[in-house]
Amino acid sequence: MATVLSDELLQQIATTWGTPVYVYHAEKIKEQYERLLKAFAKADVRFFYAAKALTNISVLKYVKSIGCNIDCSSINEVQLAVKAGYTPENILYTSNNIHFSEIETAHDLGVHINIDSISNLRKFGQKYGHSYPVGIRLRPNIMAGGNLKISTGHSSSKFGIPLEQLDEVLALVKETGLFIRTLHIHTGSEIKDVEVFARGIEVLLEVVQLFPELEVVDLGGGFKVPYKPNEHGTDIEQLGQKVAEEFEIFKKRTGKHLQVWFEPGKYMVSEAGHFVTSVNVLKESAEHNFAGIDTGLNHLIRPMFYGSYHKIDNISNPSASHKHYNIVGYICETDTFAENRSMPEIREGDLLVVRNAGAYCYEMASNYNSRFRPAEVLVVNGQPHLIRRRENLDDLLVGQVDLF
Ligand SMILES: *Cc1c(COP(=O)(O)O)cnc(C)c1O
């Protein structure tokens, strides 16, 4: 049942397009989406892929082709979604501290909008009154997520309208005629515990009665996927069951039917991504064996930024006996991918594959140290396709004004 990319294919891709190279497996994305559909079959649910995880236009088009909607974090992502062929009805813009002009553009494009500040909500009400249904992002004051940097719903988080300011929202509704169609929360990323989602539902269902025109409850993203060997992700089937039950009970009690939306990012694309790198140098010191690879925090920053664990496989020497390595990058900063990691013996030139490299990896890449960003390859039906060429020196100069 597991959908895997073979090491042979990754090797072949590295030979064809060089390293480092990001490889994404289309059928794995599809498998994840189909698991969601199946798990939530008993509930009235729509899924919006959180595009910020990975925005290559071919990936956006692929996600559209399997029937998924899209959630955007900036007006540029909204424009990319339009370019990828999504219709406004299938595009959601969940903003965070953005200028009101972006909300006006989103309105003119006709996409769904979640607003996350009283200030922008007031402007929206004053300009559009009841004419355009809108969502509000609430801050539910729930602590959740893999670490503090990716926790977004707690009581000192910058995200959303604090629950305790609902009175102000209601006053605005009264004053401007705002049509509140959706209540939204997104409590964080890498939430394993179904109970956390259950608490989010509880918090929202307590306040939905305040908004008689409400049609949708949007529970955001944050499903956990396994990164470490033997680690487990969110129990999606249990969550699907829970959501179906809770909203059925709510409907029986109030007579009101609510649609549920989710915005999975990591869940959709993390495991589909494989970052193929090559070992430049080995360095031995008294304390560590260093394996220096042909990439760094400029291409994949999650371990250094969040302390994230990524599994790394030596696909060139998989059956060798194990040694301990610090796998480090080539950037003039400390960019450690893995510390004291037990691995099959590494030789210079070996290909090391960083797993779970689909979400928030290429997407956070930069040109630091004037390095080129890597190529991206999408494997569809066993066939690898280049979906972004590696950069070159001209790319580094694009947009610069040569003054002297
Ligand atoms: C980042 C984000 C998501 C996706 O989070 P994942 O952990 O990747 O599932 C969903 N909704 C909003 C509003 C986000 O900012």
The ligand as an SDF file (V2000), in Angstrom:
LIG
                    3D

 15 15  0  0  0  0  0  0  0  0999 V2000
    0.6870   27.1020    7.6040 C   0  0  0  0  0  0  0  0  0  0  0  0
   -0.7900   27.0590    7.6610 C   0  0  0  0  0  0  0  0  0  0  0  0
   -1.4810   25.8720    7.4040 C   0  0  0  0  0  0  0  0  0  0  0  0
   -0.7730   24.5590    7.1250 C   0  0  0  0  0  0  0  0  0  0  0  0
   -0.1400   24.0460    8.2400 O   0  0  0  0  0  0  0  0  0  0  0  0
    0.4970   22.5690    8.1640 P   0  0  0  0  0  0  0  0  0  0  0  0
    1.1060   22.3650    9.4900 O   0  0  0  0  0  0  0  0  0  0  0  0
    1.4950   22.5750    7.0710 O   0  0  0  0  0  0  0  0  0  0  0  0
   -0.6320   21.6400    7.8910 O   0  0  0  0  0  0  0  0  0  0  0  0
   -2.8550   25.9100    7.4130 C   0  0  0  0  0  0  0  0  0  0  0  0
   -3.5250   27.0480    7.6710 N   0  0  0  0  0  0  0  0  0  0  0  0
   -2.9020   28.2100    7.9340 C   0  0  0  0  0  0  0  0  0  0  0  0
   -3.6920   29.4130    8.1760 C   0  0  0  0  0  0  0  0  0  0  0  0
   -1.5050   28.2490    7.9420 C   0  0  0  0  0  0  0  0  0  0  0  0
   -0.8900   29.4010    8.2110 O   0  0  0  0  0  0  0  0  0  0  0  0
  1  2  1  0
  2  3  1  0
  2 14  2  0
  3  4  1  0
  3 10  2  0
  4  5  1  0
  5  6  1  0
  6  7  2  0
  6  8  1  0
  6  9  1  0
 10 11  1  0
 11 12  2  0
 12 13  1  0
 12 14  1  0
 14 15  1  0
M  END
$$$$
